[in-house]
Amino acid sequence: MYIKDIFNAKKTSVSFEVFPPKKTEHFEGVRKAVAELSALRPDFISVTYGAGGGTSAYTADISAEIQNEHGITALSHLTCVASTKAEIERLTGNLREKGIKNILAMRGDIPEGDADFPNPKHYRYACELIAELKERGGFCIGGACYPEGHVECPDRETDLNNLKNKVDCGCDFLISQLFFDNESFLSFLERCAAKGITVPILAGIMPIQNAGQIRRMCAMSGATLPPKFTRMVERYQDDPASLTKAGIAYATDQIVDLIAAGVGGIHIYTMNKPFIAESVLKNIAGLI
């Protein structure tokens, strides 16, 4: 199924994100997590590509397992800056062969110390990859968006213009970077609508598990931490079990508020932890 058709059929979609193993010996553990997450029957599951493509070798295989063995629509991440155009063509051909019809097309992180960027043999930006995929046809294409602006962008208006260009190149839907302040996301939706961005935009929600994790994520994403969230982390940062419970509660409150505001899709960054996804789903049962 094309993911864009899910949005046409449901008032609010709920989806998960998983990441491939970094090492071969961890592959079975990821497969187990994927099976348990699939049993929760989300609308789709996305599979990340890994920084610099480091875990990309497993992305297509895990996506195929989600879709062909568990019967859940799979969304395969594809980053382009670390791969040549020829390699991207080979990777998309592999996805076609495995029956994967949905791609989240992203630039990805520029390899550290890459003095050759931009390289004419590589796509420079996600919009170039999206345009190429759209021209070839056969895929439903998603893109990433940043409610508080991309960390490399000089200002939010420039970032929004870049996002509009990405959508005009062929994005069928967008998934947001994580955020912890709903007002920043809802304001972002208003700005998108004013810019003429009309594709579905899913809210990316991460139930936190430890303080170090959230500091790393915010440093990478530029997400701001509202006082309520900061107080929670400071109160429970030395008690991992309590922080995990508090993180699930905070994420639940975010999701309830977003659904009430009419947001059409919730994408949960599960960190490959089925019990977290299951806890959130139980908390919002009957609302979606």
Secondary structure, 3 states (H helix, E strand, C coil): CCHHHHHHHCCCEEEEEECCCCCHHHHHHHHHHHHHHHCCCCCEEEECCCHHHCCHHHHHHHHHHHHHCCCCCEEEEEECCCCEHHHHHHHHHHHHHCCCCEEEEECCCCCCCCCCCCCCCECCCHHHHHHHHHHHCCCEEEEEECCCCCCCCCCHHHHHHHHHHHHHCCCCEEEECCCCCHHHHHHHHHHHHHHCCCCCEEEEECCCCCHHHHHHHHHHHCCCCCHHHHHHHHHHCCCHHHHHHHHHHHHHHHHHHHHHCCCCEEEEECCCCHHHHHHHHHHCCCCC
